[in-house]
């Protein structure tokens, strides 16, 4: 079942995001089978908005919590707050799943 994980960076921690980006991307590549979508949130001008958004296909909220806890960004203390919301997939890439 899909879950949306939204992360919010701690203020003043942009250097943590920059420093940990490579291992974070490797973590995502290692778990690409679970990712329906993910990416950084951006301001309208394209600059970093201080957080990210993941849509993951996992069996439970607990699995989603374990997933985000293992993300190198999380382990490095980047996140001020994380929300996890169960999601009903309706349309993805023009395909209806209802």
N, C-alpha and C positions, 0 to 999 in steps of 0.2 A: 504494500500500500504506500502511496506517495506521502511524503512529508515535506513541508516547506521549512527550511531553517534560515532565519534571517539573523545576521550578526551586526553588531554595532561596536565600532572600535572605541577604545578609551581615548579621550582627548589627549593630544600631544604624543601619540604613539605611532606616527607615520613611519618613523625609522624602524620600528619593529616589523611593520608590514613589508617594508622594502628589504630588510635583512632576511626575513623568513620566506620571502616569495618563492624562491627556488625549491625549497623543501616542501612548501605548501603545494606547488604545482606537481611535484613528484608524487605526493600523497594523493592528489586528485587523479593522476594518471593510474596509480595503483588501484584505485577504487572506481574507475570509469564505468564499470558494469553496474554500479549503483546510482550513477548520476543521470538524471533526466535532463537537468540543466543546472548551470551554476555560473557565477561571475561576480565581479566587484560592482558595487553601486557607484554611480558617477553623478557628479553635478552636471547641469546643462552645458557647461563649458568644457566638459570632458575630464575635469580634474576629479581626483578621488573623493568620494563622499563619505569615506570612513566606515566601510562595512561591506558585507557581501550577502549573497542570496543563493541558496542551494535548493534544488528540488531533488530529493533522493527517494529511491524505491527501496524501502526497508520494511521489515515485518512488524515493527512496533515502535512506539515512542521511545522506549528504552534503547532500542537499537539506534535510533536517530540521535539520542543523547550520547551514546558511546561513540558514534561516528564523529560528531562535532568535537567531542572531548579529545579525540585522537588527532585532529587536524593540528599540524604544527603551529598555525596561528593561535589556536586555543592554548596549546602547551606553552607557548611563549608569552602568554598573558596579554594578548592583543585585545581581546574582547571585553568590553564593559558589560554588554548584555547580549543574550541570545534568546530568540523566541523559536519555538517549534510548534507547528500547526499541521494537523492532518489535512490532506488535500484530496479532493475528488477531481480526478482528471476528466475534463470534458472535451476540450479541443487541444491538440498538440500538432503543430506543423500542418494545420489544415485538415487533420483527421479527427473525426468525432469518435469518442470512446464511451458515449452514453448508451 
